[in-house]
Amino acid sequence: LATNTGGEMLNFGTCKPTQWELRNPKISGYIAGGEISDALISAPINNLWAWTSKVFNNTLTDINEVNSVANLTAWIDYYLMCEISYHSDGLDNNILLGAWDGVHFSPLMYDAEGTFGFGANVTDITGRIVNNGIRGAQFWKSFSVYYSVAIKARYLVLKNDGKIGMNQFEKIVQKQSKKMGAEVKKSD
């Protein structure tokens, strides 16, 4: 799923498959009504939207429902990435959703120019973004409540493995900044 074609931000509570462009790199020339039925393509997406809608509206009764529609670890990692890097635009705009098996969706980072508060016209980027009233935060706020135990456990694993921490962030920033040429840095 990519690029909201409706011209509006992602709302996990009211998404419709018709608002999104469907792509599959293994299907050349897929068009609506083509060689693979629309029902086959749309069913897993509708299942995903049903789950996100329940999370968004705080009506989820079985937290394990996620296992039939999404890769929970990937959703947790994405949530942690948004929180740690203050990727507020990734809550509802700069996000891609992919499913390698066509059923279990994972969020993917896209267009991260707003991370760490850059371009966000903010003076205070402290605190959790899901609690700051940023558009799109409702789903993620509810998600963080429903899956708090799994989020805390995953955070500890990533921290203990050295994947999250100041040393790691410094390495990432240094590596990325070296990719920009002197002209880009000068013009910026």
C-alpha positions in Angstrom: 0.0 0.0 0.0 1.5 3.3 -0.9 0.7 6.9 -1.5 -2.7 8.0 -0.2 -4.5 9.0 -3.4 -7.3 10.7 -1.6 -5.1 13.7 -0.9 -5.7 13.5 2.9 -3.6 12.2 5.8 -3.9 8.6 6.9 -6.7 8.0 9.4 -6.3 4.5 10.8 -9.9 4.8 12.0 -11.6 5.3 8.7 -9.3 4.0 6.0 -10.7 2.6 2.8 -8.7 0.5 0.2 -9.8 2.8 -2.6 -7.8 5.7 -1.0 -4.5 3.8 -1.6 -2.5 2.7 -4.5 -1.9 -1.1 -4.6 1.5 -2.2 -5.8 3.0 -5.7 -6.1 6.4 -5.9 -7.7 5.8 -9.5 -8.6 2.7 -8.7 -10.6 3.5 -6.8 -13.8 0.8 -4.6 -15.0 -1.7 -5.2 -12.3 -4.9 -3.2 -12.8 -8.2 -3.3 -11.0 -10.1 -6.3 -12.2 -7.0 -7.8 -13.8 -5.5 -11.2 -13.6 -5.8 -11.4 -9.8 -9.2 -10.7 -8.4 -9.8 -7.4 -6.6 -11.4 -9.4 -3.7 -8.1 -11.4 -3.3 -6.1 -8.1 -3.1 -8.7 -6.2 -1.0 -9.5 -8.8 1.6 -6.2 -8.6 3.6 -6.3 -4.8 3.4 -9.9 -4.7 4.7 -8.8 -7.0 7.5 -5.9 -4.6 8.3 -8.2 -1.6 8.3 -10.7 -3.5 10.6 -7.9 -4.0 13.1 -6.5 -0.5 12.9 -10.1 0.9 13.2 -10.6 -1.1 16.4 -7.3 0.1 17.9 -8.1 3.7 16.8 -11.6 3.7 18.3 -10.5 1.8 21.5 -12.8 -1.1 20.7 -10.3 -3.9 20.3 -11.3 -6.8 22.5 -8.5 -9.3 21.6 -5.0 -7.9 21.3 -3.9 -11.1 19.6 -6.0 -10.2 16.6 -3.0 -8.3 15.3 -1.3 -11.7 14.6 -3.7 -12.4 11.7 -3.2 -9.0 10.0 0.2 -7.5 10.9 3.7 -8.1 12.0 3.5 -6.8 15.5 7.3 -6.6 16.0 7.5 -4.3 12.9 4.7 -2.1 14.2 6.4 -1.8 17.6 9.7 -1.0 15.9 8.1 1.6 13.8 6.3 3.1 16.8 9.6 3.2 18.8 11.4 4.8 15.8 8.8 7.5 15.6 9.0 8.2 19.3 12.8 8.2 19.5 13.4 10.2 16.4 10.4 12.5 16.8 9.1 11.4 13.4 5.8 13.0 13.8 5.1 13.1 10.1 5.4 9.3 10.1 2.3 8.9 12.2 -0.1 9.5 9.4 1.6 10.9 6.3 5.1 9.6 5.6 4.3 5.9 6.1 4.2 3.0 3.7 2.5 -0.3 4.5 3.9 -3.5 3.0 3.1 -7.2 3.3 5.6 -9.7 2.1 3.1 -12.5 2.3 0.2 -10.4 1.2 -1.5 -10.8 4.6 0.7 -9.5 7.5 1.4 -5.8 7.1 4.3 -3.8 8.4 4.8 -0.1 8.5 7.8 1.3 6.7 9.5 4.6 7.1 9.2 7.0 4.2 10.4 10.6 3.7 12.1 11.3 7.0 12.9 15.0 6.5 10.9 15.8 9.7 12.7 13.6 12.1 14.3 15.1 15.2 12.0 18.1 14.8 13.6 19.3 11.5 11.1 21.2 9.4 8.4 20.8 12.1 8.5 24.4 13.3 8.7 23.2 16.9 10.7 24.7 19.7 10.2 21.9 22.1 10.6 18.3 20.9 10.6 16.8 24.4 8.0 14.3 25.5 6.2 11.6 23.6 4.8 12.6 20.2 1.7 10.4 20.7 0.7 12.6 23.6 1.3 15.9 22.0 -1.9 16.2 20.0 -0.2 15.8 16.7 -2.5 14.8 13.9 -2.5 11.0 13.4 -1.4 10.3 17.0 -4.7 8.8 18.1 -4.1 5.4 16.6 -0.5 5.2 17.9 -1.6 6.4 21.4 -4.2 3.6 21.6 -1.6 1.2 20.1 0.9 2.1 22.8 -1.7 1.3 25.5 -3.0 -2.0 23.9 0.6 -3.3 23.3 2.4 -1.6 26.2 3.8 -4.9 27.6 5.2 -5.9 24.2 6.6 -2.4 23.5 8.4 -2.3 26.8 9.8 -5.8 26.2 10.9 -5.0 22.6 12.5 -1.7 23.8 14.6 -3.6 26.4 15.8 -6.1 23.8 16.8 -3.3 21.4 18.5 -1.3 24.2 20.3 -4.3 25.6 21.5 -5.3 22.1 22.9 -1.9 21.5 20.4 -1.0 18.7 18.9 1.9 20.7 21.2 4.3 22.6 23.2 7.5 22.3 26.2 5.8 20.8 24.0 4.2 18.1 22.3 7.5 17.3 25.7 9.3 17.0 26.9 6.6 14.5 23.7 6.9 12.4 23.8 10.7 12.3 27.5 10.7 11.4 27.0 8.0 8.7 24.1 9.9 7.1 25.8 13.3 7.3 28.8 12.0 5.5 26.6 11.1 2.6 25.8 14.7 1.9 28.3 16.5 -0.2 29.9 19.8 0.8 27.7 21.7 -1.7 24.5 20.4 -0.1 25.7 21.3 3.4 26.8 24.7 2.2 23.4 25.5 0.5 21.5 24.1 3.5 
